[in-house]
Each structure stands twice: as C-alpha cells, then as structure tokens.
Amino acid sequence: MTLTPVERYRLHAAARRGLLENDLILERFFKRHEAVLDQEHGEALSQLLALDDNDLLELLLSRSNTVAALGNAMEAPVMQKLLLMLREK
C-alpha cells in the first residue's frame, strides 16, 4: 500500500536537513521514487531521517554502511533497498 498524502508530507518535512548535500540527495530521491513508496519504505525512511545530518550523509554517500543508532535495522532488506534508491546517481 502506498503512502497517504499526509504520510508523504511528514516525510518531506522530516527530510529538510541542515546540510545542503543531504537536501539535494533527498530531493532527488523524492522526485524519482515518491509515487512508489509504501509503508515499509516510509518506516525505514523515517528511521534514516531521525539520524543526525553527518551520520545520514555518511550513509547516503556510501562512506559507511552501518550506523550504531540504527543497530540491526540496517540489515533489513527494506533498509538496504531504500539505501540503494537513495544512492542512485
């Protein structure tokens, strides 16, 4: 089931970041994939957006594949797929 407009709005609001690099990557992600995001993607994206800006940037730029704050959630298939979508150039 795809996300409701309210859920998409909340994700967009949470995606407003302090680092321009994160903003640009997240904006590109939403333009490409917003229409196909489902509940699982929304939950995983919420977890990523709860990270601090520097940790998020490390994940988005593939400098790191794990973040202690997310623990085992990083190993979930939906999280791995979401990271691939976010990292698309």
Backbone atoms as SQL, in Angstrom:
CREATE TABLE atoms (id INTEGER PRIMARY KEY, chain TEXT, resi INTEGER, resn TEXT, atom TEXT, x REAL, y REAL, z REAL);
INSERT INTO atoms VALUES
  (1, 'A', 1, 'MET', 'N', 0.838, -1.174, 0.000),
  (2, 'A', 1, 'MET', 'CA', 0.000, 0.000, 0.000),
  (3, 'A', 1, 'MET', 'C', 0.890, 1.247, 0.000),
  (4, 'A', 2, 'THR', 'N', 0.616, 2.158, -0.905),
  (5, 'A', 2, 'THR', 'CA', 1.427, 3.375, -0.992),
  (6, 'A', 2, 'THR', 'C', 1.100, 4.315, 0.166),
  (7, 'A', 3, 'LEU', 'N', 1.974, 5.256, 0.370),
  (8, 'A', 3, 'LEU', 'CA', 1.808, 6.219, 1.447),
  (9, 'A', 3, 'LEU', 'C', 0.682, 7.196, 1.138),
  (10, 'A', 4, 'THR', 'N', 0.010, 7.646, 2.171),
  (11, 'A', 4, 'THR', 'CA', -1.033, 8.656, 2.011),
  (12, 'A', 4, 'THR', 'C', -0.367, 10.016, 1.803),
  (13, 'A', 5, 'PRO', 'N', -1.114, 10.985, 1.303),
  (14, 'A', 5, 'PRO', 'CA', -0.542, 12.329, 1.151),
  (15, 'A', 5, 'PRO', 'C', -0.015, 12.904, 2.470),
  (16, 'A', 6, 'VAL', 'N', -0.694, 12.621, 3.567),
  (17, 'A', 6, 'VAL', 'CA', -0.243, 13.129, 4.868),
  (18, 'A', 6, 'VAL', 'C', 1.088, 12.483, 5.255),
  (19, 'A', 7, 'GLU', 'N', 1.220, 11.191, 5.029),
  (20, 'A', 7, 'GLU', 'CA', 2.474, 10.499, 5.340),
  (21, 'A', 7, 'GLU', 'C', 3.610, 11.009, 4.468),
  (22, 'A', 8, 'ARG', 'N', 3.328, 11.243, 3.190),
  (23, 'A', 8, 'ARG', 'CA', 4.359, 11.795, 2.296),
  (24, 'A', 8, 'ARG', 'C', 4.767, 13.193, 2.760),
  (25, 'A', 9, 'TYR', 'N', 3.792, 14.003, 3.169),
  (26, 'A', 9, 'TYR', 'CA', 4.094, 15.349, 3.655),
  (27, 'A', 9, 'TYR', 'C', 5.011, 15.287, 4.876),
  (28, 'A', 10, 'ARG', 'N', 4.719, 14.379, 5.797),
  (29, 'A', 10, 'ARG', 'CA', 5.550, 14.248, 7.007),
  (30, 'A', 10, 'ARG', 'C', 6.974, 13.847, 6.661),
  (31, 'A', 11, 'LEU', 'N', 7.116, 12.946, 5.696),
  (32, 'A', 11, 'LEU', 'CA', 8.464, 12.549, 5.273),
  (33, 'A', 11, 'LEU', 'C', 9.201, 13.725, 4.634),
  (34, 'A', 12, 'HIS', 'N', 8.503, 14.480, 3.791),
  (35, 'A', 12, 'HIS', 'CA', 9.119, 15.662, 3.180),
  (36, 'A', 12, 'HIS', 'C', 9.558, 16.657, 4.253),
  (37, 'A', 13, 'ALA', 'N', 8.720, 16.862, 5.245),
  (38, 'A', 13, 'ALA', 'CA', 9.053, 17.808, 6.314),
  (39, 'A', 13, 'ALA', 'C', 10.271, 17.322, 7.098),
  (40, 'A', 14, 'ALA', 'N', 10.332, 16.028, 7.378),
  (41, 'A', 14, 'ALA', 'CA', 11.473, 15.474, 8.110),
  (42, 'A', 14, 'ALA', 'C', 12.743, 15.478, 7.267),
  (43, 'A', 15, 'ALA', 'N', 12.583, 15.523, 5.943),
  (44, 'A', 15, 'ALA', 'CA', 13.739, 15.482, 5.041),
  (45, 'A', 15, 'ALA', 'C', 14.438, 16.832, 4.920),
  (46, 'A', 16, 'ARG', 'N', 13.855, 17.878, 5.456),
  (47, 'A', 16, 'ARG', 'CA', 14.523, 19.192, 5.436),
  (48, 'A', 16, 'ARG', 'C', 15.697, 19.129, 6.384),
  (49, 'A', 17, 'ARG', 'N', 16.896, 19.229, 5.843),
  (50, 'A', 17, 'ARG', 'CA', 18.100, 18.995, 6.634),
  (51, 'A', 17, 'ARG', 'C', 18.941, 20.250, 6.756),
  (52, 'A', 18, 'GLY', 'N', 19.906, 20.195, 7.659),
  (53, 'A', 18, 'GLY', 'CA', 20.830, 21.301, 7.858),
  (54, 'A', 18, 'GLY', 'C', 21.967, 21.306, 6.846),
  (55, 'A', 19, 'LEU', 'N', 22.260, 20.150, 6.267),
  (56, 'A', 19, 'LEU', 'CA', 23.328, 20.057, 5.263),
  (57, 'A', 19, 'LEU', 'C', 22.725, 20.087, 3.867),
  (58, 'A', 20, 'LEU', 'N', 23.216, 20.974, 3.046),
  (59, 'A', 20, 'LEU', 'CA', 22.718, 21.101, 1.684),
  (60, 'A', 20, 'LEU', 'C', 22.857, 19.793, 0.911),
  (61, 'A', 21, 'GLU', 'N', 23.933, 19.068, 1.134),
  (62, 'A', 21, 'GLU', 'CA', 24.162, 17.815, 0.419),
  (63, 'A', 21, 'GLU', 'C', 23.033, 16.824, 0.683),
  (64, 'A', 22, 'ASN', 'N', 22.619, 16.712, 1.949),
  (65, 'A', 22, 'ASN', 'CA', 21.502, 15.833, 2.288),
  (66, 'A', 22, 'ASN', 'C', 20.223, 16.301, 1.608),
  (67, 'A', 23, 'ASP', 'N', 19.975, 17.599, 1.642),
  (68, 'A', 23, 'ASP', 'CA', 18.775, 18.145, 0.995),
  (69, 'A', 23, 'ASP', 'C', 18.729, 17.784, -0.484),
  (70, 'A', 24, 'LEU', 'N', 19.846, 17.931, -1.157),
  (71, 'A', 24, 'LEU', 'CA', 19.885, 17.654, -2.596),
  (72, 'A', 24, 'LEU', 'C', 19.641, 16.179, -2.890),
  (73, 'A', 25, 'ILE', 'N', 20.250, 15.313, -2.121),
  (74, 'A', 25, 'ILE', 'CA', 20.075, 13.873, -2.327),
  (75, 'A', 25, 'ILE', 'C', 18.634, 13.464, -2.035),
  (76, 'A', 26, 'LEU', 'N', 18.081, 13.961, -0.953),
  (77, 'A', 26, 'LEU', 'CA', 16.710, 13.604, -0.587),
  (78, 'A', 26, 'LEU', 'C', 15.699, 14.172, -1.574),
  (79, 'A', 27, 'GLU', 'N', 15.943, 15.368, -2.058),
  (80, 'A', 27, 'GLU', 'CA', 15.047, 15.962, -3.056),
  (81, 'A', 27, 'GLU', 'C', 15.035, 15.122, -4.329),
  (82, 'A', 28, 'ARG', 'N', 16.208, 14.721, -4.780),
  (83, 'A', 28, 'ARG', 'CA', 16.309, 13.868, -5.968),
  (84, 'A', 28, 'ARG', 'C', 15.581, 12.539, -5.738),
  (85, 'A', 29, 'PHE', 'N', 15.761, 11.963, -4.555),
  (86, 'A', 29, 'PHE', 'CA', 15.098, 10.709, -4.205),
  (87, 'A', 29, 'PHE', 'C', 13.575, 10.852, -4.293),
  (88, 'A', 30, 'PHE', 'N', 13.028, 11.908, -3.692),
  (89, 'A', 30, 'PHE', 'CA', 11.575, 12.095, -3.716),
  (90, 'A', 30, 'PHE', 'C', 11.051, 12.302, -5.136),
  (91, 'A', 31, 'LYS', 'N', 11.777, 13.030, -5.955),
  (92, 'A', 31, 'LYS', 'CA', 11.333, 13.238, -7.336),
  (93, 'A', 31, 'LYS', 'C', 11.243, 11.919, -8.097),
  (94, 'A', 32, 'ARG', 'N', 12.178, 11.022, -7.841),
  (95, 'A', 32, 'ARG', 'CA', 12.221, 9.751, -8.558),
  (96, 'A', 32, 'ARG', 'C', 11.289, 8.691, -7.990),
  (97, 'A', 33, 'HIS', 'N', 11.149, 8.630, -6.673),
  (98, 'A', 33, 'HIS', 'CA', 10.535, 7.464, -6.045),
  (99, 'A', 33, 'HIS', 'C', 9.308, 7.734, -5.181),
  (100, 'A', 34, 'GLU', 'N', 8.927, 8.964, -5.017),
  (101, 'A', 34, 'GLU', 'CA', 7.835, 9.273, -4.097),
  (102, 'A', 34, 'GLU', 'C', 6.556, 8.494, -4.414),
  (103, 'A', 35, 'ALA', 'N', 6.227, 8.356, -5.663),
  (104, 'A', 35, 'ALA', 'CA', 4.968, 7.713, -6.062),
  (105, 'A', 35, 'ALA', 'C', 4.921, 6.223, -5.721),
  (106, 'A', 36, 'VAL', 'N', 6.076, 5.582, -5.560),
  (107, 'A', 36, 'VAL', 'CA', 6.092, 4.141, -5.311),
  (108, 'A', 36, 'VAL', 'C', 6.433, 3.770, -3.872),
  (109, 'A', 37, 'LEU', 'N', 6.625, 4.750, -3.020),
  (110, 'A', 37, 'LEU', 'CA', 6.956, 4.453, -1.627),
  (111, 'A', 37, 'LEU', 'C', 5.767, 3.816, -0.925),
  (112, 'A', 38, 'ASP', 'N', 6.039, 2.723, -0.225),
  (113, 'A', 38, 'ASP', 'CA', 4.980, 2.065, 0.533),
  (114, 'A', 38, 'ASP', 'C', 5.240, 2.244, 2.031),
  (115, 'A', 39, 'GLN', 'N', 4.411, 1.595, 2.848),
  (116, 'A', 39, 'GLN', 'CA', 4.516, 1.746, 4.296),
  (117, 'A', 39, 'GLN', 'C', 5.882, 1.306, 4.825),
  (118, 'A', 40, 'GLU', 'N', 6.394, 0.202, 4.302),
  (119, 'A', 40, 'GLU', 'CA', 7.715, -0.283, 4.741),
  (120, 'A', 40, 'GLU', 'C', 8.810, 0.726, 4.431),
  (121, 'A', 41, 'HIS', 'N', 8.771, 1.265, 3.200),
  (122, 'A', 41, 'HIS', 'CA', 9.756, 2.281, 2.833),
  (123, 'A', 41, 'HIS', 'C', 9.616, 3.510, 3.733),
  (124, 'A', 42, 'GLY', 'N', 8.388, 3.900, 4.009),
  (125, 'A', 42, 'GLY', 'CA', 8.144, 5.069, 4.847),
  (126, 'A', 42, 'GLY', 'C', 8.718, 4.907, 6.243),
  (127, 'A', 43, 'GLU', 'N', 8.537, 3.715, 6.824),
  (128, 'A', 43, 'GLU', 'CA', 9.083, 3.455, 8.162),
  (129, 'A', 43, 'GLU', 'C', 10.606, 3.469, 8.146),
  (130, 'A', 44, 'ALA', 'N', 11.201, 2.849, 7.142),
  (131, 'A', 44, 'ALA', 'CA', 12.663, 2.821, 7.044),
  (132, 'A', 44, 'ALA', 'C', 13.213, 4.226, 6.807),
  (133, 'A', 45, 'LEU', 'N', 12.547, 4.986, 5.950),
  (134, 'A', 45, 'LEU', 'CA', 12.998, 6.349, 5.678),
  (135, 'A', 45, 'LEU', 'C', 12.877, 7.213, 6.927),
  (136, 'A', 46, 'SER', 'N', 11.836, 7.018, 7.707),
  (137, 'A', 46, 'SER', 'CA', 11.688, 7.758, 8.965),
  (138, 'A', 46, 'SER', 'C', 12.856, 7.479, 9.901),
  (139, 'A', 47, 'GLN', 'N', 13.286, 6.220, 9.944),
  (140, 'A', 47, 'GLN', 'CA', 14.430, 5.866, 10.784),
  (141, 'A', 47, 'GLN', 'C', 15.691, 6.577, 10.303),
  (142, 'A', 48, 'LEU', 'N', 15.891, 6.612, 9.002),
  (143, 'A', 48, 'LEU', 'CA', 17.066, 7.299, 8.459),
  (144, 'A', 48, 'LEU', 'C', 17.005, 8.796, 8.731),
  (145, 'A', 49, 'LEU', 'N', 15.824, 9.379, 8.582),
  (146, 'A', 49, 'LEU', 'CA', 15.694, 10.822, 8.764),
  (147, 'A', 49, 'LEU', 'C', 15.828, 11.233, 10.227),
  (148, 'A', 50, 'ALA', 'N', 15.736, 10.275, 11.139),
  (149, 'A', 50, 'ALA', 'CA', 15.924, 10.575, 12.557),
  (150, 'A', 50, 'ALA', 'C', 17.406, 10.676, 12.925),
  (151, 'A', 51, 'LEU', 'N', 18.279, 10.250, 12.012),
  (152, 'A', 51, 'LEU', 'CA', 19.722, 10.340, 12.252),
  (153, 'A', 51, 'LEU', 'C', 20.187, 11.775, 12.205),
  (154, 'A', 52, 'ASP', 'N', 21.347, 12.038, 12.819),
  (155, 'A', 52, 'ASP', 'CA', 21.901, 13.381, 12.679),
  (156, 'A', 52, 'ASP', 'C', 22.443, 13.549, 11.251),
  (157, 'A', 53, 'ASP', 'N', 22.616, 14.762, 10.852),
  (158, 'A', 53, 'ASP', 'CA', 22.974, 15.069, 9.462),
  (159, 'A', 53, 'ASP', 'C', 24.250, 14.377, 8.999),
  (160, 'A', 54, 'ASN', 'N', 25.259, 14.371, 9.835),
  (161, 'A', 54, 'ASN', 'CA', 26.535, 13.775, 9.414),
  (162, 'A', 54, 'ASN', 'C', 26.440, 12.268, 9.242),
  (163, 'A', 55, 'ASP', 'N', 25.750, 11.583, 10.150),
  (164, 'A', 55, 'ASP', 'CA', 25.571, 10.136, 10.005),
  (165, 'A', 55, 'ASP', 'C', 24.767, 9.814, 8.746),
  (166, 'A', 56, 'LEU', 'N', 23.725, 10.594, 8.508),
  (167, 'A', 56, 'LEU', 'CA', 22.915, 10.376, 7.311),
  (168, 'A', 56, 'LEU', 'C', 23.745, 10.581, 6.048),
  (169, 'A', 57, 'LEU', 'N', 24.544, 11.626, 6.023),
  (170, 'A', 57, 'LEU', 'CA', 25.372, 11.892, 4.852),
  (171, 'A', 57, 'LEU', 'C', 26.367, 10.755, 4.611),
  (172, 'A', 58, 'GLU', 'N', 26.955, 10.227, 5.667),
  (173, 'A', 58, 'GLU', 'CA', 27.888, 9.103, 5.525),
  (174, 'A', 58, 'GLU', 'C', 27.202, 7.911, 4.860),
  (175, 'A', 59, 'LEU', 'N', 25.958, 7.639, 5.244),
  (176, 'A', 59, 'LEU', 'CA', 25.213, 6.538, 4.627),
  (177, 'A', 59, 'LEU', 'C', 24.873, 6.844, 3.175),
  (178, 'A', 60, 'LEU', 'N', 24.400, 8.055, 2.924),
  (179, 'A', 60, 'LEU', 'CA', 23.971, 8.415, 1.568),
  (180, 'A', 60, 'LEU', 'C', 25.122, 8.413, 0.574),
  (181, 'A', 61, 'LEU', 'N', 26.309, 8.758, 1.036),
  (182, 'A', 61, 'LEU', 'CA', 27.477, 8.802, 0.150),
  (183, 'A', 61, 'LEU', 'C', 28.256, 7.492, 0.133),
  (184, 'A', 62, 'SER', 'N', 27.718, 6.470, 0.781),
  (185, 'A', 62, 'SER', 'CA', 28.341, 5.133, 0.855),
  (186, 'A', 62, 'SER', 'C', 29.691, 5.152, 1.558),
  (187, 'A', 63, 'ARG', 'N', 29.922, 6.111, 2.386),
  (188, 'A', 63, 'ARG', 'CA', 31.155, 6.138, 3.174),
  (189, 'A', 63, 'ARG', 'C', 31.059, 5.169, 4.340),
  (190, 'A', 64, 'SER', 'N', 29.823, 4.852, 4.707),
  (191, 'A', 64, 'SER', 'CA', 29.562, 3.920, 5.796),
  (192, 'A', 64, 'SER', 'C', 28.341, 3.099, 5.417),
  (193, 'A', 65, 'ASN', 'N', 28.305, 1.869, 5.877),
  (194, 'A', 65, 'ASN', 'CA', 27.140, 1.025, 5.632),
  (195, 'A', 65, 'ASN', 'C', 26.393, 0.704, 6.911),
  (196, 'A', 66, 'THR', 'N', 26.872, 1.210, 8.024),
  (197, 'A', 66, 'THR', 'CA', 26.202, 0.988, 9.298),
  (198, 'A', 66, 'THR', 'C', 26.242, 2.256, 10.136),
  (199, 'A', 67, 'VAL', 'N', 25.264, 2.367, 10.998),
  (200, 'A', 67, 'VAL', 'CA', 25.207, 3.457, 11.964),
  (201, 'A', 67, 'VAL', 'C', 24.750, 2.835, 13.273),
  (202, 'A', 68, 'ALA', 'N', 25.487, 3.075, 14.323),
  (203, 'A', 68, 'ALA', 'CA', 25.173, 2.460, 15.610),
  (204, 'A', 68, 'ALA', 'C', 23.755, 2.783, 16.072),
  (205, 'A', 69, 'ALA', 'N', 23.284, 3.983, 15.774),
  (206, 'A', 69, 'ALA', 'CA', 21.957, 4.399, 16.223),
  (207, 'A', 69, 'ALA', 'C', 20.844, 3.530, 15.640),
  (208, 'A', 70, 'LEU', 'N', 21.078, 2.912, 14.486),
  (209, 'A', 70, 'LEU', 'CA', 20.049, 2.077, 13.862),
  (210, 'A', 70, 'LEU', 'C', 20.181, 0.601, 14.212),
  (211, 'A', 71, 'GLY', 'N', 21.317, 0.209, 14.724),
  (212, 'A', 71, 'GLY', 'CA', 21.508, -1.170, 15.139),
  (213, 'A', 71, 'GLY', 'C', 21.221, -2.164, 14.024),
  (214, 'A', 72, 'ASN', 'N', 20.425, -3.183, 14.348),
  (215, 'A', 72, 'ASN', 'CA', 20.112, -4.252, 13.395),
  (216, 'A', 72, 'ASN', 'C', 19.186, -3.813, 12.269),
  (217, 'A', 73, 'ALA', 'N', 18.555, -2.658, 12.397),
  (218, 'A', 73, 'ALA', 'CA', 17.643, -2.180, 11.359),
  (219, 'A', 73, 'ALA', 'C', 18.366, -2.006, 10.022),
  (220, 'A', 74, 'MET', 'N', 19.674, -1.784, 10.072),
  (221, 'A', 74, 'MET', 'CA', 20.447, -1.603, 8.840),
  (222, 'A', 74, 'MET', 'C', 20.500, -2.875, 8.008),
  (223, 'A', 75, 'GLU', 'N', 20.317, -4.028, 8.637),
  (224, 'A', 75, 'GLU', 'CA', 20.393, -5.302, 7.932),
  (225, 'A', 75, 'GLU', 'C', 19.083, -5.693, 7.259),
  (226, 'A', 76, 'ALA', 'N', 18.006, -4.996, 7.562),
  (227, 'A', 76, 'ALA', 'CA', 16.699, -5.330, 6.987),
  (228, 'A', 76, 'ALA', 'C', 16.724, -5.115, 5.476),
  (229, 'A', 77, 'PRO', 'N', 16.136, -6.033, 4.725),
  (230, 'A', 77, 'PRO', 'CA', 16.119, -5.893, 3.260),
  (231, 'A', 77, 'PRO', 'C', 15.502, -4.574, 2.786),
  (232, 'A', 78, 'VAL', 'N', 14.457, -4.117, 3.451),
  (233, 'A', 78, 'VAL', 'CA', 13.826, -2.863, 3.021),
  (234, 'A', 78, 'VAL', 'C', 14.776, -1.686, 3.223),
  (235, 'A', 79, 'MET', 'N', 15.580, -1.720, 4.284),
  (236, 'A', 79, 'MET', 'CA', 16.538, -0.641, 4.529),
  (237, 'A', 79, 'MET', 'C', 17.638, -0.665, 3.464),
  (238, 'A', 80, 'GLN', 'N', 18.101, -1.844, 3.113),
  (239, 'A', 80, 'GLN', 'CA', 19.133, -1.962, 2.079),
  (240, 'A', 80, 'GLN', 'C', 18.605, -1.475, 0.733),
  (241, 'A', 81, 'LYS', 'N', 17.368, -1.840, 0.402),
  (242, 'A', 81, 'LYS', 'CA', 16.768, -1.386, -0.863),
  (243, 'A', 81, 'LYS', 'C', 16.598, 0.129, -0.859),
  (244, 'A', 82, 'LEU', 'N', 16.143, 0.668, 0.265),
  (245, 'A', 82, 'LEU', 'CA', 15.962, 2.110, 0.368),
  (246, 'A', 82, 'LEU', 'C', 17.283, 2.845, 0.205),
  (247, 'A', 83, 'LEU', 'N', 18.341, 2.340, 0.805),
  (248, 'A', 83, 'LEU', 'CA', 19.661, 2.968, 0.653),
  (249, 'A', 83, 'LEU', 'C', 20.116, 2.944, -0.795),
  (250, 'A', 84, 'LEU', 'N', 19.860, 1.844, -1.493),
  (251, 'A', 84, 'LEU', 'CA', 20.194, 1.785, -2.908),
  (252, 'A', 84, 'LEU', 'C', 19.437, 2.841, -3.698),
  (253, 'A', 85, 'MET', 'N', 18.167, 3.005, -3.393),
  (254, 'A', 85, 'MET', 'CA', 17.352, 4.025, -4.069),
  (255, 'A', 85, 'MET', 'C', 17.878, 5.419, -3.776),
  (256, 'A', 86, 'LEU', 'N', 18.256, 5.664, -2.532),
  (257, 'A', 86, 'LEU', 'CA', 18.777, 6.972, -2.139),
  (258, 'A', 86, 'LEU', 'C', 20.121, 7.278, -2.780),
  (259, 'A', 87, 'ARG', 'N', 20.928, 6.233, -3.003),
  (260, 'A', 87, 'ARG', 'CA', 22.276, 6.413, -3.537),
  (261, 'A', 87, 'ARG', 'C', 22.324, 6.488, -5.055),
  (262, 'A', 88, 'GLU', 'N', 21.206, 6.274, -5.741),
  (263, 'A', 88, 'GLU', 'CA', 21.197, 6.351, -7.208),
  (264, 'A', 88, 'GLU', 'C', 21.671, 7.708, -7.661),
  (265, 'A', 89, 'LYS', 'N', 22.487, 7.704, -8.688),
  (266, 'A', 89, 'LYS', 'CA', 23.004, 8.977, -9.223),
  (267, 'A', 89, 'LYS', 'C', 22.153, 9.440, -10.380);
